[in-house]
Amino acid sequence: MHDAALTEQIIGCAMKVHRTLGPGFLESVYAKALGHELCKNGLCVERQKSVIVMYDDVVVGDFVADMLVEGSVLVEIKAVRALAQAHEVQLVNYLTATGVEIGLLLNFGASGLQMKRKYRTYRE
C-alpha cells in the first residue's frame, strides 16, 4: 500500500476512535482502541515496538514506539490538551532511530483529533 493511502487509512481509523471515545482517556486506552480498529481494517500492527538507538555502532539508548503499522508507518499517540513542538521532535527522532521514513503524531486529548505527518528525511 502506498504511504499516502496508508496514512490516510490510519487517520480515518483514528478519527473513528476519537469520535467514539472523545477526549479524556489515557494514551494507553487510545493505543489499544486504535490498534483494534486498525486490525479490524486488515492492517498489520505492532504495538509497543521496542527500538534501540545506536551511535558509533554502540547502543546508547532504547525506547518503545507506540505502534508500527504495516512495517512502514510509525505512530506516536498523545492524549494532551494540545500538541507541542517537542512531540514533533520526538517523532522525528524516533524515525531517525528506526530508519522508518514516515510517522504520524496523533493527539486524542483535544476536542478534535489533532494529527501531524512527519518524515525522516526533509520534504518541502
SULQUITA-V436027 format. One record per residue. RES is the residue in one small letter. PSI is psi in radians with two decimals (999 if undefined). Layout:
# SULQUITA-V436027
res=[RES	RES]
psi=[PSI	PSI]
This chain:
# SULQUITA-V436027
res=[m	h	d	a	a	l	t	e	q	i	i	g	c	a	m	k	v	h	r	t	l	g	p	g	f	l	e	s	v	y	a	k	a	l	g	h	e	l	c	k	n	g	l	c	v	e	r	q	k	s	v	i	v	m	y	d	d	v	v	v	g	d	f	v	a	d	m	l	v	e	g	s	v	l	v	e	i	k	a	v	r	a	l	a	q	a	h	e	v	q	l	v	n	y	l	t	a	t	g	v	e	i	g	l	l	l	n	f	g	a	s	g	l	q	m	k	r	k	y	r	t	y	r	e]
psi=[2.41	2.54	-0.76	-0.77	-0.70	-0.80	-0.61	-0.68	-0.72	-0.80	-0.72	-0.74	-0.71	-0.69	-0.68	-0.77	-0.79	-0.73	-0.65	-0.82	-0.53	-3.13	2.87	-0.19	2.97	2.75	-0.69	-0.60	-0.81	-0.66	-0.77	-0.75	-0.76	-0.74	-0.76	-0.81	-0.70	-0.75	-0.70	-0.51	0.22	0.27	2.55	2.16	2.24	1.96	2.61	0.97	2.03	2.31	2.35	2.63	2.18	2.55	2.12	0.72	0.40	2.39	2.10	-0.06	3.06	2.81	2.99	2.03	2.52	-0.86	2.68	2.15	2.22	0.43	0.14	-0.16	2.08	2.23	2.16	2.19	2.37	2.72	1.16	2.90	-0.72	2.59	2.55	2.84	-0.57	-0.57	-0.70	-0.74	-0.75	-0.82	-0.77	-0.69	-0.71	-0.72	-0.75	-0.79	-0.61	-0.38	0.04	2.41	-0.59	2.50	2.72	2.32	2.04	2.19	2.02	-0.04	-0.23	2.99	-0.50	2.62	2.24	2.43	2.57	2.35	2.19	2.69	2.61	-0.72	2.54	2.36	2.44	999]
